[in-house]
Amino acid sequence: MSALPASGREWHLVARPNGVPKPEDFALREAEVSAPGEGRILVRNLYFSVDPYMRGRMNDVKSYTPPFQLDRPMDGGAVGEVVASSAEGFEVGDHVLHGLGWREYAELPAEHAVAVDAKLAPLSAYLGVLGMTGLTAYAGLFEVASFKEGDTVFVSGAAGAVGSQVGQMARIKGASRVIGSAGSDEKVSLLVDKYGFDAAFNYKKGPVAEQLKEAAPDGIDVYFDNVGGEHLEAAISSFNVGGRATICGMIAQYNNTEPAPGPRNLALVIGKRLRLQGMLVNDHKHLQQQFVRDVSGWIASGELRYDETVVEGIERGYDAFAGMMRGENTGKMIVSLA
């Protein structure tokens, strides 16, 4: 075993953001690196993930996942290389996926790490298309929204890591029409030209309800919601009878300091017999093997394509997070420490 570094850098939350998180709410600090204890491993992180759900964890409120603690390292998905091991089943040089991102070195119990294969896919893919975001798309479309062949599917935030996968999976499985919304003309072109959406629109260019009606004149059957707000209201208006919505994220209101108004047309849920269901990816772990098998096959065949926006260097962790919240990423936003 080579000599271990004395220290590594890690991102701490130092203040609870009010509204949009600011640079001064975070600090990049040095931390001591120690050899792993019994049954534990030390990992040099190569990539870590920044995700919309992390904004909620910056608030001190009770939720489905505990809030980040002040003056402690933040966490999230990461992939790295084992540099020291005191655990059976893990050797120095192995690549692993684990939950202690936002830092250069992570010391953790071996049972909290999963071995990943760099030969099957690039390591960063295990944070996106073959990781939590990919499983979110897969479970949210097929299990939560009960997708069936012939459905018309609408996806908001469609150029993001989850949305871009949802639209392609729907197309692969026989959707009659796939529609996406995104925040720039470049992203709209990407959705149609690269990901194979049948139609897409820039939600900044006019009312969402009008643009959706034009893109889906015969209505929609499935709505995958990453945005909330005006998009959810528009989807409710466009739903056919028996429509299903997977409520995955509401990025439009994550930085709100006042409660957002609900959709004004919620009464339509009754006559149209709609199902609006929230989802958390951790409820769908039983699909993991089937998901990896299907998605790695679709990637290999060229049916499913993915993008990553990679920001270089741990010192740009805040920039990557803030950029992702502003929609500056195409596909998965990742910080590279490699």
LINBELLIN-V151202 format. One record per helix or strand of 3 or more residues. SS is the DSSP state (hx for helix, st for strand). FROM is the first residue (numbers start at 1). TO is the last residue. Records with the same first field share a line. If there is no record, write none. Layout:
BEGIN
SS = FROM-TO, FROM-TO
END
This chain:
BEGIN
st = 7-13, 26-32, 40-49, 78-85, 95-98, 105-109, 152-155, 177-182, 199-202, 220-225, 239-247, 275-278, 308-312, 331-336
hx = 23-25, 53-57, 110-112, 123-127, 132-144, 161-172, 185-193, 203-205, 208-215, 230-238, 251-253, 268-271, 281-301, 314-325
END
